[in-house]
Amino acid sequence: MALTTSRRAVIFHGYRATPDDHWFGWLAEQLDSTGISTHIPPLPDPAAPDRDRWQAEVAAVLGTPGPDTIVVAHSLGCLAVLRHLATLVEPWRMGALVLVSGFVDPLPALPVLDGFVADGVILSGIPDHIGSISILRSDDDPIVPPAHTDRLARLLDAPVQIVPGAGHFLAADGVTSLPAVLDAVT
């Protein structure tokens, strides 16, 4: 039995995904085994995401994070999390944020998400409240252009870690575990 700590993690999925998809369950098991209580909330209607409903769910689950809070988000979930963080008022502090295939600009491969992505998010000040920010991308992501994730990293003043050949970090890309995320938060 793992020693329970006060650290908690929340993993947010992306477009057309559920908590049971890709590497999310694997990561939750790994974190739980180290004593980090982990939750993967289902975001509403992931095949037809509504930005207000997603942001409301992120706000309900995450609230105002604390220094023992770890947030991991994938793809469109990154934008939903960042939008929530942008609404928080002082003071707040989060332990770690890991964004996988994150973006804040419209995706050429998915114009259906243009309404969700519209207006992006103002990121200034967010990095000042987070202990560590890690951004992961693949070198062959067919959905989120690498330049989009690199731009997000620049806006957050965070380094980018490239995971070769991981596509969009989907199970269909062969990604059912993601040790780089685990390394970033443990």
Beta strands, then each sheet from edge to edge (+ up, - down):
strand 1: 8-12
strand 2: 37-39
strand 3: 69-74
strand 4: 94-100
strand 5: 130-138
strand 6: 160-163
sheet 1: 2+ 1+ 3+ 4+ 5+ 6+
end
